[in-house]
Amino acid sequence: MKRSVVISAVAAAGALLAMQASVPAEASSASTFSSSSNPVLFVHGYTGDGSSWNTMAGRFKTDGWPSSYLDQWSYDWHQSNATTAQQLASEVDKLLTATGASKVDIVSHSMGGLSSRYYLKNLGGTSKVDAWVSLGGPNHGTDSANACFDTSCTEMRVGSDFLNALNASDETPGSSRYATWWSPCDTVINPDSSVSLSGASNTKTACLSHTALLTDTTVYAQTRDMINS
């Protein structure tokens, strides 16, 4: 009799745990897709591609964003970030046409923050971008770029002509909303202070690796809430 009761209790507990595990921890009924939500253009970093965003884009879908509103864009990461910015401008226009939206939100990782910032500052992007996010972006350079020699990579070096021009005057121009996330354990972006921008909302994360910024549930939820506010 007692054995039967114990077995039943264990089974019930197991079923409860299974139900809890099936609910995404990052889902939030208060911050899901609505008629005022913008399409999201994801801009990957050095050596990446559109698939870098599979986890985050999947979470946006779970929270209600339709696939047509989630553009996991790929580009040639060897080329100058200025060239990428010109191509990004075309991609933004395509996304706006496809969705009928008036503005997009840009979520960038690492080097992707530089081409997208160039677009906002120099190519009229502030009129088409509501919110811009940088996850671990080398916005003021990183010493890890001293070891690579693609045009895009040399532009990430501390003190490069590209960064000096990008950061001259206003680092967050226009009416777009800017936000950055940086990790104290990111060994790719050195120094850590490189990520933060004057005029942006700058958030320190938990101890995350550079690539973990793409998959961390807290960073996702904060990013979602920021662009959807």
C-alpha positions in Angstrom: 0.0 0.0 0.0 2.7 2.4 1.0 4.8 1.4 -2.0 1.8 2.2 -4.3 1.4 5.7 -2.8 5.1 6.4 -3.2 5.1 5.4 -6.8 2.1 7.5 -7.5 3.7 10.5 -5.9 6.9 10.1 -7.9 5.0 9.8 -11.1 3.0 12.9 -10.3 6.1 14.9 -9.5 7.7 13.7 -12.7 4.7 14.9 -14.7 4.8 18.3 -13.0 8.5 18.7 -13.9 7.9 17.8 -17.5 5.1 20.3 -17.7 7.4 23.0 -16.3 10.2 22.1 -18.6 7.9 22.5 -21.6 7.2 26.2 -20.9 9.9 28.5 -22.3 11.5 30.4 -19.5 11.9 33.5 -21.7 8.3 33.7 -22.8 6.4 36.7 -21.6 2.7 37.5 -22.2 3.5 41.2 -21.4 6.1 41.6 -24.2 5.0 39.8 -27.3 4.4 40.8 -30.9 1.7 43.4 -31.4 0.4 45.7 -34.1 3.0 48.2 -33.1 6.0 45.8 -33.2 8.6 46.4 -35.9 10.2 43.8 -38.1 13.7 42.8 -36.9 16.8 42.8 -39.0 19.6 40.7 -37.4 23.2 41.6 -38.4 25.8 39.0 -37.5 29.5 39.6 -36.7 32.9 38.6 -38.1 33.0 35.0 -39.5 29.3 34.6 -38.8 26.2 34.3 -41.0 22.4 34.5 -40.7 22.3 31.2 -38.8 24.1 32.8 -35.9 20.7 34.1 -34.9 18.8 30.8 -35.0 18.3 30.6 -31.2 17.2 34.2 -30.8 15.0 34.3 -33.8 13.4 31.1 -32.6 12.6 32.8 -29.3 11.0 35.7 -31.1 8.8 33.3 -33.0 7.8 31.7 -29.7 6.9 35.1 -28.4 4.6 35.8 -31.4 6.8 37.4 -34.1 5.9 36.0 -37.6 8.7 34.6 -39.7 8.3 37.4 -42.2 9.2 39.9 -39.5 12.5 38.2 -38.7 15.3 38.8 -41.2 18.4 36.7 -40.5 20.6 38.5 -43.0 23.9 37.2 -44.3 26.7 39.3 -45.9 30.4 39.1 -46.9 32.1 39.7 -43.6 35.6 40.2 -45.3 34.6 43.5 -46.9 34.7 47.0 -45.4 31.9 47.7 -42.9 31.1 50.8 -45.0 30.3 48.5 -48.0 28.2 46.2 -45.8 26.3 49.3 -44.6 25.3 50.1 -48.2 24.0 46.6 -48.7 22.3 46.7 -45.3 20.4 49.9 -46.5 19.0 47.8 -49.4 18.1 45.0 -47.0 16.2 47.4 -44.7 14.2 48.7 -47.7 13.4 45.2 -48.8 12.2 44.3 -45.3 10.0 47.4 -45.1 8.5 46.7 -48.5 7.8 43.0 -47.6 6.1 43.8 -44.3 4.5 47.2 -45.0 6.1 48.5 -41.8 7.4 52.1 -41.6 10.5 51.2 -39.5 12.6 48.3 -38.5 14.6 47.3 -35.4 18.2 46.2 -35.8 19.8 43.6 -33.5 23.5 43.2 -34.1 26.2 41.0 -32.7 29.9 41.9 -32.5 31.2 43.5 -35.8 27.6 43.7 -37.0 27.2 46.8 -34.8 29.7 48.7 -36.9 28.1 48.5 -40.3 24.6 49.1 -38.8 25.9 52.2 -37.0 27.5 53.4 -40.2 24.1 53.0 -41.9 22.3 55.0 -39.2 24.9 57.8 -39.1 25.9 58.2 -42.7 23.2 56.6 -44.9 20.0 58.0 -43.5 19.2 55.0 -41.4 17.8 56.9 -38.5 14.7 57.7 -40.4 14.0 53.9 -40.9 15.3 52.4 -37.7 13.3 52.7 -34.4 15.6 50.7 -32.1 19.2 49.6 -32.6 20.9 46.9 -30.4 24.6 46.0 -30.1 25.5 42.7 -28.4 29.2 42.7 -27.6 30.0 45.2 -30.3 33.6 46.5 -30.7 32.2 50.1 -30.9 35.5 51.6 -29.8 37.8 48.8 -31.0 39.2 45.6 -29.7 42.8 44.3 -29.4 41.7 40.9 -30.7 41.5 42.6 -34.2 45.2 43.0 -34.2 45.5 39.3 -35.2 43.4 39.4 -38.4 43.8 41.3 -41.6 40.6 41.4 -43.6 39.5 45.0 -44.3 36.5 44.6 -41.9 38.8 43.3 -39.1 41.4 46.1 -39.4 38.5 48.5 -39.0 37.8 47.0 -35.6 41.2 47.9 -34.3 41.4 50.5 -31.5 42.1 53.9 -33.1 41.3 52.9 -36.7 40.3 55.6 -39.1 37.0 53.9 -39.5 36.2 53.9 -35.8 37.5 57.4 -35.3 35.1 58.7 -37.9 32.2 56.6 -36.7 32.6 57.8 -33.1 33.3 61.5 -34.0 30.7 63.9 -32.7 27.5 62.1 -31.7 27.8 58.3 -31.1 24.0 57.9 -31.1 22.6 60.2 -33.7 19.0 60.9 -34.7 15.8 59.8 -33.0 16.6 56.1 -33.0 16.8 54.3 -29.7 20.2 52.8 -28.9 21.1 50.0 -26.5 24.2 47.9 -25.9 24.9 44.7 -23.8 28.4 43.9 -22.7 29.9 41.0 -20.7 32.7 41.2 -18.2 33.8 37.7 -19.4 33.9 38.5 -23.1 37.4 37.7 -24.2 36.9 38.8 -27.8 36.1 42.4 -27.0 38.9 44.1 -25.2 38.6 46.4 -23.4 35.1 45.7 -22.0 34.4 49.4 -22.1 34.5 49.3 -25.9 30.9 48.3 -26.2 29.1 51.1 -24.4 28.1 54.2 -26.3 27.4 57.7 -25.1 23.6 58.3 -25.4 22.7 54.6 -25.3 21.3 52.4 -22.7 24.3 50.3 -21.7 23.7 47.0 -19.8 26.3 44.7 -18.1 25.4 41.1 -18.4 26.3 38.1 -16.3 29.6 36.3 -17.0 28.9 35.3 -20.6 31.2 34.4 -23.5 31.1 36.5 -26.7 29.0 33.9 -28.5 26.7 33.3 -25.4 25.4 36.8 -25.9 23.5 35.3 -28.8 21.8 32.6 -26.8 21.4 33.8 -23.2 17.8 33.9 -22.2 18.1 37.0 -20.1 19.8 38.9 -22.9 17.1 37.8 -25.2 14.3 38.9 -22.9 15.9 42.3 -22.3 16.5 42.8 -26.0 13.0 41.8 -26.9 11.5 44.2 -24.3 13.8 47.1 -25.3 12.9 47.0 -29.0 9.2 46.3 -28.3 8.8 49.1 -25.8 
